[in-house]
Amino acid sequence: TSRGTYCPEGSERQSYCTAGFFCPTPIEQIVCPAGTYCTRGSASPRNCTSKGSYCPEGSERQLSCKAGFYCPTPSEQIVCPAGFYCPIHSTEPRECPDSNGMYYCPEGSASYTVCPLGMVCNSTTETAPCPAGYYCRSGRAIECPVRYYCKEGSSKPTICPRGTTTTEKGSAECVKVEDNESGADLELRWNRKGE
């Protein structure tokens, strides 16, 4: 019998130690501890040494730290926290760029993400629907122009249907224009109401 083989009592023949285990003697088969790996026929564990790799308990080879995770030590893989991103082989999280709400990084991000259309990025960790009266592009809320309306979550302004209009910026809905009344007449009528 030799090291790296396994031959428990009652065996007809010896075999190589199973991958993920090591066999310091032919009658012992021990699970490979976290931070090490054991190929088939290992007599002792090997240290997980490649940067950005990790070896959980029972590893038969070094594993790449997955995208969306970071591996500060060879024995642990931790989910990337919100506000950070972790590409493959990360040993520590990278801070999400703060570009005036253009990017965000939710938990488990492999890269930073452009804020989706119709959403506003309040921080590098949170998104919310664009508020009514605004449309949102690249995480920025832009006030809806006159003669357009913007419902909550709008990614672009929508022109008011025929027979309706708005007279001020930031409208979430259009109002009906009375017969023979133009948008300018409606604006004048609304301005008189406020006097």
Helices and strands as residue ranges (DSSP letters): E 5-6, E 15-16, E 21-22, E 30-31, E 36-37, E 46-47, E 53-54, E 63-64, E 69-73, E 76-79, E 84-85, E 94-95, E 103-104, E 113-114, E 119-121, E 127-129, E 134-137, E 140-143, E 148-149, E 158-159, E 164-165, E 175-176, H 183-193
